[in-house]
Amino acid sequence: MPHVIIDPESTSLQERFALIKTPRKSRKRYPEGCVEIVETQALARAGSDAEKNLHPAVVYGPSVSSESQRIYYLLRWL
């Protein structure tokens, strides 16, 4: 599991299903603009589209990075 920085000010940090738009799956964290939160694992899997670089995943966040950007940490690919 990646090292996750907890933001004590945030009450919205939680594990979520998501679609991540990325051409490569080697990163451990993704900016909020690349992450689409979905309600269920089934919706994440159904939204997967390799041609559009959309990959289903479980993420944790959002958290504020040291650069003051909201990011999600990748927990695992689905």
Rosetta silent file (secondary structure, phi, psi, omega in degrees, C-alpha in Angstrom):
SEQUENCE: MPHVIIDPESTSLQERFALIKTPRKSRKRYPEGCVEIVETQALARAGSDAEKNLHPAVVYGPSVSSESQRIYYLLRWL
SCORE:     score description
SCORE:     0.000 S_00000001
   1 L     0.000  137.762 -179.687    0.000    0.000    0.000 S_00000001
   2 L   -68.607  156.460  175.577    1.361    3.472   -0.843 S_00000001
   3 L   -69.712  120.182 -176.532    2.326    5.923    1.876 S_00000001
   4 L  -109.677  128.155  177.325   -0.794    8.079    2.392 S_00000001
   5 L   -89.567  119.788 -178.145   -0.618   11.533    3.923 S_00000001
   6 L   -87.762  130.908  176.884   -3.675   12.104    6.107 S_00000001
   7 L   -96.113  105.542 -176.175   -5.180   15.580    6.123 S_00000001
   8 L   -65.236  -17.226  179.663   -6.586   16.067    9.661 S_00000001
   9 L   -80.286  -17.130 -173.409   -8.722   18.993    8.448 S_00000001
  10 L   -96.339  137.234  174.127  -10.631   16.851    5.974 S_00000001
  11 L  -106.588    1.281 -176.119  -13.667   14.731    6.789 S_00000001
  12 L   -98.586    3.744  178.934  -14.047   13.535    3.186 S_00000001
  13 L   -71.134  124.285  176.755  -11.071   11.141    3.148 S_00000001
  14 E  -166.405  164.053  176.182  -12.225    7.637    2.394 S_00000001
  15 E   -76.595  133.348 -176.092  -11.708    4.604    0.228 S_00000001
  16 E  -142.717  155.588  171.269  -13.703    4.925   -3.011 S_00000001
  17 E   -84.922  145.423 -175.439  -14.248    3.235   -6.362 S_00000001
  18 E  -155.527  164.846  166.816  -13.061    5.316   -9.283 S_00000001
  19 E  -111.975  128.286  179.793  -12.101    5.566  -12.912 S_00000001
  20 E  -111.169  127.062  177.715   -8.635    6.998  -13.418 S_00000001
  21 E   -92.673  108.183 -179.432   -7.718    8.625  -16.724 S_00000001
  22 L  -157.888  140.231  177.346   -4.056    7.882  -17.318 S_00000001
  23 L   -75.901  -22.792  178.153   -1.967    6.504  -20.179 S_00000001
  24 L  -130.965  147.831 -174.270    0.261    4.564  -17.744 S_00000001
  25 L  -106.073   30.118 -175.362   -0.629    2.753  -14.548 S_00000001
  26 L   -97.635   -7.750 -178.614    2.698    3.117  -12.740 S_00000001
  27 L   -81.223  160.327  179.372    1.910    6.128  -10.543 S_00000001
  28 L  -106.890  -13.269  177.671    0.821    5.889   -6.903 S_00000001
  29 E  -143.824  151.100 -174.124   -1.149    9.128   -6.733 S_00000001
  30 E  -135.915  139.520  177.299   -3.323   11.039   -9.192 S_00000001
  31 E   -66.309  152.789 -176.918   -4.592   14.626   -9.305 S_00000001
  32 H   -52.992  -35.447 -178.805   -8.294   15.148   -8.730 S_00000001
  33 H   -66.323  -15.727  179.842   -8.821   16.100  -12.396 S_00000001
  34 H   -98.245   -4.142 -172.453   -7.806   12.589  -13.513 S_00000001
  35 E  -115.796  126.510  174.277  -10.118   10.759  -11.091 S_00000001
  36 E  -112.941  114.003  179.399  -13.842   10.166  -11.546 S_00000001
  37 E   -76.611  134.843  176.249  -15.484    8.786   -8.404 S_00000001
  38 E  -125.402  161.797 -172.852  -18.225    6.196   -8.981 S_00000001
  39 L   -75.633  -34.913 -173.024  -20.618    4.582   -6.504 S_00000001
  40 L  -134.206  162.272  175.533  -19.851    0.889   -6.997 S_00000001
  41 H   -62.508  -38.265  179.672  -17.174   -1.504   -8.122 S_00000001
  42 H   -60.990  -41.297  178.286  -19.491   -2.651  -10.920 S_00000001
  43 H   -67.044  -36.723  177.971  -19.753    0.929  -12.261 S_00000001
  44 H   -64.163  -45.964  179.466  -15.985    1.322  -12.123 S_00000001
  45 H   -65.109  -39.860 -178.860  -15.478   -1.896  -14.079 S_00000001
  46 H   -67.833  -28.875 -178.614  -18.228   -0.998  -16.566 S_00000001
  47 L   -84.033   -5.281 -179.223  -16.676    2.418  -17.214 S_00000001
  48 L   -60.766  135.611  179.830  -13.281    0.971  -18.079 S_00000001
  49 E  -152.787  100.350 -176.346  -12.138    1.938  -21.582 S_00000001
  50 H   -61.706  -35.099 -179.953   -8.559    1.174  -22.627 S_00000001
  51 H   -65.634  -30.113  178.693   -8.853    3.297  -25.780 S_00000001
  52 H   -98.834    7.794 -179.890   -9.736    6.346  -23.646 S_00000001
  53 L    59.296   36.208  176.188   -7.174    5.419  -20.963 S_00000001
  54 E  -102.356  120.438 -174.998   -9.898    4.956  -18.314 S_00000001
  55 E  -123.894  132.097  179.046   -8.952    2.343  -15.726 S_00000001
  56 E   -75.055  141.901 -176.090  -11.066    1.095  -12.786 S_00000001
  57 E  -156.234  170.117  168.444   -9.450    1.389   -9.368 S_00000001
  58 E  -112.666  127.161 -177.115   -9.881    1.784   -5.636 S_00000001
  59 E  -124.960  164.794  176.072   -8.511    5.110   -4.406 S_00000001
  60 E  -126.396  130.135  178.889   -8.154    6.957   -1.111 S_00000001
  61 E   150.299 -163.396    2.613   -8.741   10.669   -0.791 S_00000001
  62 E   -81.091  151.550  177.106   -8.916   13.397   -1.693 S_00000001
  63 E  -125.686  157.566  178.618   -5.959   14.704    0.237 S_00000001
  64 E   -94.925  124.096 -178.734   -4.065   17.954   -0.157 S_00000001
  65 L   -77.665  173.615  177.750   -0.534   17.453   -1.461 S_00000001
  66 L   -65.345  -18.593  176.635    2.518   19.455   -0.433 S_00000001
  67 L   -92.425   11.687  179.760    1.933   21.459   -3.632 S_00000001
  68 L    65.195   28.889  175.275   -1.598   22.354   -2.393 S_00000001
  69 L  -107.037  146.687  176.951   -3.292   20.162   -5.012 S_00000001
  70 E   -82.076  127.111 -177.085   -6.066   17.716   -4.214 S_00000001
  71 E  -132.299  159.031  173.677   -4.909   14.185   -4.979 S_00000001
  72 E  -116.742  139.504  176.691   -6.104   10.603   -4.708 S_00000001
  73 E   -95.585  132.586  176.847   -3.839    7.732   -3.707 S_00000001
  74 E   -73.970  124.716  174.163   -4.123    4.512   -5.675 S_00000001
  75 E   -94.937  -44.352  175.992   -4.862    1.571   -3.381 S_00000001
  76 E  -167.935  150.917  172.591   -5.328   -1.043   -6.130 S_00000001
  77 E   -81.857  146.104  177.580   -6.393   -1.492   -9.730 S_00000001
  78 L   -94.597    0.000    0.000   -9.593   -3.473  -10.302 S_00000001
